């Protein structure tokens, strides 16, 4: 038996995204690098913050700024998550960027889920094909090589999105 939910579309999208500590406020269709995309505006629901250096919990943010990160495609749309990213005043480490479960503290502006997908795809197809599919930077002369363990050939080809190779 199929269960029907009587929720607002934003609540359903929040459930589908599976990003802990945030909820979807709204969706904004945009043109991104010549194709259709959607900006998913997120709002924090988590009341505490985690230090990006030591992992300690902090009860309040120090300051914040807007951050946009690329995420997995949402049906046929490229997806950009937009949210406030906080810095915390950790009693142990000082002022640090908060740690979030879905995006690295430093590195490329892509979610960890997208980074993992890029990494796995680079194992079975060319870096150039992956870069073209996700509209990522592809800049060196080794775009047609396939990824192999310990091979850094794809990192430079993916440009600033080299964080996909971390995991």
C-alpha positions as CSV (number, residue, x, y, z in Angstrom):
1,X,0.0,0.0,0.0
2,X,1.4,3.4,-1.0
3,X,1.5,6.0,1.7
4,X,0.5,9.6,0.7
5,X,2.0,12.5,2.5
6,X,0.1,15.7,2.9
7,X,3.1,18.0,3.2
8,X,4.2,21.2,1.5
9,X,6.4,20.6,-1.6
10,X,9.4,22.1,0.3
11,X,9.0,19.5,3.1
12,X,9.0,16.7,0.5
13,X,12.1,18.1,-1.1
14,X,13.8,18.5,2.3
15,X,13.0,14.8,2.8
16,X,14.4,13.8,-0.6
17,X,17.6,15.8,-0.2
18,X,18.3,14.2,3.2
19,X,20.5,17.0,4.4
20,X,20.6,17.0,8.2
21,X,20.1,20.2,10.1
22,X,18.5,22.2,7.2
23,X,15.1,22.5,5.6
24,X,14.2,23.7,2.1
25,X,12.7,27.3,2.1
26,X,12.2,27.7,-1.6
27,X,13.3,26.7,-5.1
28,X,14.5,29.1,-7.7
29,X,14.9,28.0,-11.4
30,X,18.0,29.6,-13.0
31,X,20.1,29.4,-16.1
32,X,23.5,27.9,-15.1
33,X,26.3,27.6,-17.6
34,X,23.9,27.4,-20.5
35,X,21.6,24.8,-19.0
36,X,18.7,24.7,-16.5
37,X,19.4,24.5,-12.8
38,X,17.6,25.1,-9.6
39,X,18.8,27.0,-6.5
40,X,17.6,25.3,-3.4
41,X,17.4,27.9,-0.6
42,X,18.0,26.1,2.7
43,X,17.3,27.3,6.3
44,X,19.1,26.0,9.4
45,X,17.0,24.1,11.8
46,X,19.9,22.8,13.9
47,X,20.5,24.9,17.0
48,X,24.1,24.0,17.6
49,X,27.3,24.3,15.5
50,X,30.3,22.0,15.2
51,X,33.9,23.3,15.1
52,X,35.4,22.5,11.7
53,X,38.8,22.0,13.3
54,X,38.3,19.8,16.4
55,X,34.6,18.8,16.1
56,X,33.5,20.3,19.4
57,X,29.9,21.5,19.7
58,X,29.4,25.2,20.1
59,X,26.0,26.7,21.1
60,X,26.1,29.9,18.9
61,X,27.6,31.1,15.7
62,X,30.2,33.8,15.5
63,X,29.3,35.3,12.1
64,X,28.0,33.9,8.9
65,X,28.0,34.3,5.1
66,X,26.0,32.9,2.2
67,X,27.5,29.9,0.6
68,X,26.4,28.2,-2.7
69,X,27.5,24.6,-3.4
70,X,26.8,22.3,-6.3
71,X,24.8,19.2,-5.5
72,X,23.6,16.1,-7.3
73,X,21.3,16.7,-10.2
74,X,17.6,17.1,-9.2
75,X,15.8,15.2,-12.0
76,X,17.1,17.0,-15.1
77,X,18.2,20.1,-13.3
78,X,21.6,21.0,-12.0
79,X,21.3,21.7,-8.3
80,X,22.8,24.5,-6.3
81,X,22.3,24.6,-2.5
82,X,22.3,28.1,-1.0
83,X,22.6,28.4,2.8
84,X,24.2,30.5,5.5
85,X,27.5,29.0,6.6
86,X,28.7,30.0,10.1
87,X,32.0,30.5,11.7
88,X,32.2,29.6,15.4
89,X,34.3,30.8,18.2
90,X,35.5,27.5,19.5
91,X,36.9,27.6,23.1
92,X,39.7,25.3,22.0
93,X,40.6,26.4,18.4
94,X,39.4,30.0,18.2
95,X,37.4,31.2,15.3
96,X,36.8,28.4,12.7
97,X,34.4,27.6,9.9
98,X,31.6,25.2,11.1
99,X,31.7,21.6,10.0
100,X,28.7,20.3,8.1
101,X,28.0,16.8,7.2
102,X,27.2,17.5,3.5
103,X,30.1,19.8,2.5
104,X,33.8,20.0,3.3
105,X,35.1,23.0,5.4
106,X,37.7,23.8,2.7
107,X,38.0,22.8,-0.9
108,X,35.7,22.8,-3.9
109,X,32.2,24.2,-3.7
110,X,30.5,20.9,-4.2
111,X,28.7,18.6,-1.8
112,X,30.4,15.4,-0.6
113,X,27.7,13.4,-2.4
114,X,28.6,15.1,-5.7
115,X,32.3,14.6,-5.0
116,X,31.9,10.9,-4.4
117,X,29.8,10.5,-7.6
118,X,32.5,12.4,-9.6
119,X,35.2,10.2,-8.2
120,X,33.3,7.0,-9.0
121,X,32.5,8.1,-12.5
122,X,36.1,9.0,-13.2
123,X,37.0,5.4,-12.5
124,X,34.9,4.2,-15.4
125,X,34.9,7.0,-17.9
126,X,37.2,9.8,-19.0
127,X,37.7,12.8,-16.8
128,X,36.7,15.0,-19.8
129,X,33.3,13.3,-20.0
130,X,32.7,13.7,-16.3
131,X,33.7,17.4,-16.5
132,X,31.4,18.0,-19.4
133,X,28.5,16.2,-17.8
134,X,28.7,18.2,-14.7
135,X,29.9,21.5,-16.4
136,X,33.1,21.4,-14.4
137,X,36.4,23.0,-15.3
138,X,38.6,20.9,-17.6
139,X,41.9,22.5,-18.2
140,X,44.9,20.3,-18.8
141,X,45.9,18.0,-21.7
142,X,45.0,14.8,-20.0
143,X,41.2,15.0,-20.1
144,X,40.7,11.8,-22.0
145,X,42.5,9.6,-19.5
146,X,40.6,7.4,-17.1
147,X,41.2,7.5,-13.4
148,X,43.2,4.8,-11.7
149,X,44.1,4.3,-8.1
150,X,46.7,6.8,-7.0
151,X,46.5,8.6,-10.4
152,X,46.4,12.4,-10.1
153,X,45.8,13.0,-13.8
154,X,42.1,13.8,-13.3
155,X,42.6,16.3,-10.4
156,X,44.0,19.1,-12.5
157,X,41.5,18.4,-15.3
158,X,38.6,18.9,-12.9
159,X,40.2,22.2,-11.8
160,X,38.9,23.6,-8.6
161,X,36.6,20.6,-8.1
162,X,39.6,18.3,-7.3
163,X,38.0,17.5,-3.9
164,X,36.1,14.8,-5.7
165,X,39.3,12.8,-5.5
166,X,39.6,12.9,-1.7
167,X,37.4,9.9,-0.9
